[in-house]
Amino acid sequence: MAQEIDAPAGVPGVDIPDRRGRTGLDRAGRDLDRNPRVVVTDVRLLTSNWFVTRATTLELQHSDGSWSTQERETYDRGDGACILLYDEGARTVLLTRQFRYPAYVNEHPDGMLIEAAAGLLDADEPEAAIRRETEEELGHRVGPVEHVFDVYMSPGSVTERLHCFAAPYDRGSVIAGSRHGVAAEGEDTEVVELDIDDALARIGADIVDAKTIMLLQWAALRGPFSDRARAEAAE
């Protein structure tokens, strides 16, 4: 009779490596002490595929002094970076168009979103990551970049913090309509060049990506297309 061999005991991502070689993923948040009104009591790993989903139990003190026990699910995909490329004189911006299945499955007509170039940090610092993504998605090697703000994109459930940058480019240095992306990762991005006024007018119509809207509004209110920038250029 053949001897049965027991499968390795353990949970991938907890006490044995998951597909990315990670363990201890159930420890995240257990040592948080920056807010005395929040006490994490348990963390359960729900999924550990490429990204990580956890269920965290915590005690939360309310404004009246009472405490309640709550459970929150979080989706951890790592932090990311995005960038708006602009030509101040030509009043244009460079964006991308690519297919996004999550938008497509949630009522977007065709899933093709116009966005600022963006990507996950992976093991890179934010500026290094956005330089990498600009080359991959726009085929453009960016020069000096400006860090404009950091934002949490969906803080009710997603842990991602997005580092947002802006940088100048010269109109004509990147061909509108050209296609880029890392084929091995299934990327197929199209370069989209828009007049800034056109881009702003399309917010809520065919520009519905949050990070892109924030960067366009920054460019118009405080950045290269703002009244302040025009006044400084005229001096």
C-alpha positions, 0 to 999 in steps of 0.5 A, spaced: 500 500 500 502 506 497 504 511 503 500 517 503 504 524 503 501 529 507 501 536 504 505 542 507 502 544 513 501 552 513 497 558 510 500 561 504 502 568 506 502 567 513 507 561 515 509 559 508 511 563 502 505 565 497 506 566 490 511 572 491 515 569 497 511 573 502 510 570 509 507 574 515 502 578 512 497 577 517 502 581 522 500 588 518 497 593 523 498 589 529 503 594 532 499 600 530 499 605 536 499 612 533 492 613 535 490 611 542 483 611 540 484 605 535 486 598 538 487 592 533 486 586 536 486 581 530 488 580 523 486 575 518 489 574 511 483 573 506 487 572 500 494 573 498 495 572 490 498 578 487 495 583 492 493 582 499 486 582 502 485 582 510 480 582 515 482 586 521 478 587 528 479 593 532 476 597 538 474 604 536 473 609 541 468 614 539 467 622 541 463 620 547 468 616 550 464 609 548 468 603 545 465 599 539 468 593 536 469 593 528 471 589 522 474 592 516 477 589 510 482 592 506 485 591 499 493 592 499 496 593 492 502 597 494 503 604 493 503 608 486 505 614 483 502 618 477 504 624 473 501 629 468 506 632 463 504 639 460 507 644 455 505 650 458 506 654 452 502 650 447 497 649 453 497 641 452 497 635 456 500 628 455 495 622 457 494 615 456 488 611 453 488 604 456 483 598 457 481 597 465 476 591 466 474 594 473 471 600 470 468 596 464 465 591 469 462 597 473 458 600 467 463 604 463 461 603 456 468 600 453 473 600 459 477 605 455 479 610 460 483 616 459 488 617 464 495 620 467 501 615 466 501 611 473 503 605 476 505 601 482 512 603 486 514 596 486 521 596 490 522 603 487 522 610 490 516 614 488 520 618 483 524 612 480 517 609 479 514 614 475 520 615 471 519 608 469 512 608 468 513 614 463 517 611 459 513 604 459 506 608 458 508 614 454 515 612 450 518 618 453 524 619 458 522 625 463 527 630 465 526 634 472 519 632 475 515 636 481 512 632 486 505 636 487 501 632 492 500 625 495 493 622 496 489 616 498 484 614 492 479 609 496 480 610 503 474 606 505 477 599 503 484 600 499 490 602 502 494 605 496 497 612 497 498 615 490 504 620 489 502 625 484 508 628 480 508 633 474 513 635 469 514 639 462 515 636 455 515 639 449 509 638 444 512 634 438 517 630 442 511 624 443 507 622 437 500 622 439 496 616 438 503 612 438 502 605 442 506 603 448 506 599 454 510 592 457 507 587 452 509 581 457 504 585 462 499 585 457 499 593 457 497 596 451 497 604 452 495 609 447 498 616 447 493 622 448 495 629 447 489 634 449 489 642 449 488 643 457 481 647 456 479 641 452 481 636 457 478 640 463 471 640 459 471 633 458 472 631 466 466 627 468 464 625 460 470 621 458 475 623 463 473 619 469 479 617 472 480 620 479 487 621 479 487 624 472 482 629 474 485 631 480 492 633 476 488 637 471 485 641 476 491 642 480 494 644 473 489 649 472 488 652 479 495 652 482 500 649 476 502 651 469 496 653 467 493 657 473 493 665 473 499 665 478 503 662 472 501 666 467 502 672 471 509 670 473 510 669 465 508 676 464 513 679 468 
